[in-house]
Each structure stands twice: as C-alpha cells, then as structure tokens.
C-alpha cells in the first residue's frame, strides 16, 4: 500500500466546494445508496469480473515452529 500524499491547497479548496454543493451531495448520496443495494452475489460477481485489473503480490512462504492453534 502506498503512503498517503498531502493535498495541495487547490485540491483542499475543490474538496470544500464539493462538500458545500447540495447537488453534489445528493449525487453522492444516490450513488452510495445504489452501491449498497446489491446482494453478496452481485459483489462477488463484481470482484470476479475485475480480478485481473488488480496487481496482487504473491503470497510469501513463512515457516514457523509454533504449531499451536
């Protein structure tokens, strides 16, 4: 995961303008409701369809002598 970057003053100003815009707030609210209306099967389908777009690291082998559960 990459470390977060500091926002520029221009980016901060744009975010504040977006936060104060009621039309944008309604659009974000509608998008959130739509994204949360799907089922678990819809979510799994989405992940399956887009898995090749994500570059995941390979699992590492880690040997341990601690065999407790």
C-alpha positions as CSV (number, residue, x, y, z in Angstrom):
1,X,0.0,0.0,0.0
2,X,1.3,3.4,-0.8
3,X,1.6,6.1,1.8
4,X,-0.9,8.9,1.6
5,X,0.1,12.2,0.0
6,X,-0.5,15.7,1.2
7,X,-3.3,17.5,-0.6
8,X,-2.4,20.8,-2.4
9,X,-4.2,23.9,-1.4
10,X,-6.1,23.8,-4.7
11,X,-7.3,20.2,-4.0
12,X,-8.4,21.2,-0.5
13,X,-10.3,24.1,-1.9
14,X,-12.0,21.9,-4.5
15,X,-13.0,19.4,-1.8
16,X,-14.5,22.1,0.3
17,X,-16.5,23.4,-2.6
18,X,-17.8,19.9,-3.4
19,X,-18.8,19.4,0.3
20,X,-20.8,22.6,0.2
21,X,-22.6,21.9,-3.1
22,X,-26.0,20.3,-2.3
23,X,-26.4,18.9,-5.8
24,X,-23.1,17.0,-5.5
25,X,-24.2,15.8,-2.0
26,X,-27.4,14.4,-3.5
27,X,-25.4,12.7,-6.3
28,X,-23.0,11.1,-3.9
29,X,-25.9,10.0,-1.6
30,X,-27.7,8.4,-4.6
31,X,-24.5,6.6,-5.7
32,X,-23.9,5.3,-2.2
33,X,-27.5,4.0,-1.9
34,X,-27.2,2.3,-5.3
35,X,-23.9,0.7,-4.5
36,X,-25.2,-0.6,-1.2
37,X,-28.4,-2.1,-2.7
38,X,-26.7,-5.1,-4.3
39,X,-26.5,-8.5,-2.9
40,X,-23.5,-10.5,-1.8
41,X,-23.7,-12.4,-5.1
42,X,-23.6,-9.1,-7.0
43,X,-20.5,-8.1,-5.0
44,X,-18.7,-11.4,-5.7
45,X,-19.6,-11.2,-9.4
46,X,-18.0,-7.7,-9.4
47,X,-14.9,-8.9,-7.8
48,X,-14.6,-11.9,-10.2
49,X,-15.1,-9.7,-13.2
50,X,-12.4,-7.2,-12.1
51,X,-9.8,-9.5,-10.5
52,X,-7.4,-9.3,-13.5
53,X,-7.3,-5.5,-13.1
54,X,-5.7,-5.7,-9.6
55,X,-2.0,-6.5,-9.2
56,X,-1.8,-8.5,-6.0
57,X,1.6,-9.5,-4.5
58,X,2.4,-13.2,-4.5
59,X,1.9,-15.0,-1.1
60,X,5.2,-15.4,0.8
61,X,6.2,-18.6,2.4
62,X,6.7,-18.2,6.2
63,X,8.0,-21.2,8.1
64,X,7.2,-21.4,11.8
65,X,7.9,-23.9,14.5
66,X,4.9,-22.7,16.6
67,X,2.2,-25.3,15.8
68,X,-0.5,-24.2,18.3
69,X,-4.0,-23.4,17.1
